């Protein structure tokens, strides 16, 4: 299964209501470029123009990031999940990924649009050799994930245009 883990684009500075922070103009641009790069990768490597399923944090900035991605990529299904918010538990999300991977008809591509520190902690758990790299805004890790071993290998790390 192709697993894509992405951090949202650049957002407005921290405020009391963290859930409602919006992307900056630059964050929207970052997310659009990330979508274009992902589309190019998928079409070049796998002859794909869509992703089977995307899991998105319900926070405004991740929803806006997902919206910007749809400028370049089609998604067959979207699920908003409270489990992938900034303080989500990486082990629980790893179990969630395995649950999707072991469905009767599992997605061939699964994407998460989430937050730091979860994206980095999760990447450590699911990607051999990732070793705690920091995700900047709109960074994306693409993994060839093996549900039998519950781990994968890095295919690409796309870093945003910071």
C-alpha positions in Angstrom: 0.0 0.0 0.0 1.2 3.5 -0.8 1.1 5.6 2.4 1.5 9.3 2.2 1.9 11.4 5.4 1.6 15.1 5.1 1.8 18.1 7.4 -0.6 21.0 6.7 0.6 24.2 5.0 1.8 27.3 6.9 -0.9 28.6 9.3 -1.6 31.8 11.1 0.3 32.2 14.4 -0.9 30.3 17.4 -4.1 31.5 19.0 -6.4 30.4 21.8 -8.7 28.4 19.5 -6.0 26.3 17.7 -8.7 24.3 15.8 -9.7 27.4 13.8 -6.3 28.6 12.7 -6.3 29.2 9.0 -3.6 28.8 6.3 -1.7 31.9 5.3 -1.6 32.7 1.6 1.8 31.1 1.6 0.4 28.0 3.2 -2.2 27.7 0.5 0.5 28.1 -2.1 2.6 25.4 -0.4 -0.3 23.0 -0.3 -1.1 23.6 -4.0 2.5 23.0 -5.0 2.6 19.8 -2.8 -0.5 18.6 -4.6 1.1 19.2 -7.9 4.3 17.4 -6.9 2.3 14.5 -5.5 0.3 14.3 -8.7 3.5 14.2 -10.8 5.0 11.5 -8.6 1.8 9.3 -8.8 1.4 9.7 -12.6 5.2 9.1 -13.2 5.7 6.2 -10.8 2.3 4.5 -10.8 0.3 5.9 -13.7 -2.3 7.1 -11.1 -4.3 10.3 -11.1 -6.2 9.7 -7.8 -5.8 8.5 -4.3 -8.2 5.9 -2.8 -8.6 7.3 0.6 -7.5 10.4 2.6 -7.7 10.9 6.4 -7.8 14.5 7.4 -7.7 16.2 10.8 -10.8 18.2 11.4 -8.8 21.4 12.2 -9.4 24.2 9.7 -5.8 24.4 8.5 -5.7 20.7 7.5 -9.1 21.0 5.8 -7.8 23.9 3.8 -4.6 22.0 3.0 -6.7 19.1 1.7 -8.8 21.5 -0.3 -5.7 22.9 -2.0 -4.5 19.4 -2.8 -7.7 18.7 -4.7 -6.6 21.3 -7.3 -4.2 18.6 -8.6 -5.4 15.2 -7.2 -8.7 13.4 -7.1 -9.5 11.5 -3.9 -12.0 8.7 -4.0 -12.9 8.9 -0.2 -12.2 11.3 2.6 -12.6 10.7 6.4 -12.1 13.4 9.0 -10.6 12.0 12.1 -10.1 13.5 15.6 -7.4 10.9 16.2 -5.0 12.7 13.8 -5.0 16.1 15.5 -1.7 17.6 16.9 -1.8 15.6 20.1 -2.9 12.3 18.4 -1.2 9.1 19.6 1.2 7.7 17.0 0.7 4.1 18.1 -3.1 4.4 17.8 -2.8 6.0 14.4 -0.4 3.3 13.3 -3.1 0.7 14.4 -5.7 2.7 12.4 -3.5 2.5 9.3 -3.2 -1.2 9.8 -6.9 -1.4 10.1 -7.4 0.2 6.7 -4.6 -1.9 5.2 -6.3 -5.1 6.4 -9.8 -4.3 5.2 -11.5 -6.8 2.8 -10.8 -4.3 0.0 -8.0 -2.2 1.3 -7.0 1.1 -0.3 -4.0 0.9 -2.6 -3.2 4.5 -1.6 -3.9 6.0 1.9 -3.0 9.6 2.7 -3.0 11.4 6.0 -3.1 15.2 6.3 -2.2 16.1 9.9 0.0 18.1 12.2 3.4 18.1 14.0 4.3 16.4 16.2 2.1 13.5 15.1 3.4 13.3 11.5 7.0 13.0 12.7 6.2 10.5 15.5 4.0 8.4 13.2 6.7 8.4 10.4 9.2 7.0 12.9 6.8 4.1 13.7 5.9 3.2 10.1 9.0 4.0 8.0 12.2 2.2 8.5 15.2 4.6 8.9 13.1 7.8 9.1 14.6 8.6 12.5 12.6 11.5 13.8 13.0 14.0 11.0 11.1 17.2 11.5 8.2 17.9 9.1 8.1 21.5 8.0 4.8 22.9 6.8 3.4 21.1 3.7 6.2 18.4 3.8 5.1 15.0 2.6 6.6 11.5 3.2 5.7 8.8 0.7 6.1 5.2 1.9 5.8 1.8 0.4 3.9 0.3 3.4 3.7 -3.5 4.0 0.7 -4.4 6.2 2.2 -7.8 6.9 5.3 -6.3 8.6 3.5 -3.1 9.8 6.4 -1.1 8.4 7.4 0.5 5.1 10.3 2.1 3.2 10.6 5.7 2.1 10.0 6.3 -1.5 10.2 10.0 -1.4 10.3 13.0 1.0 8.9 16.1 -0.6 9.9 19.3 1.3 7.9 22.5 0.9 9.2 25.6 -0.6 10.2 27.4 2.6 
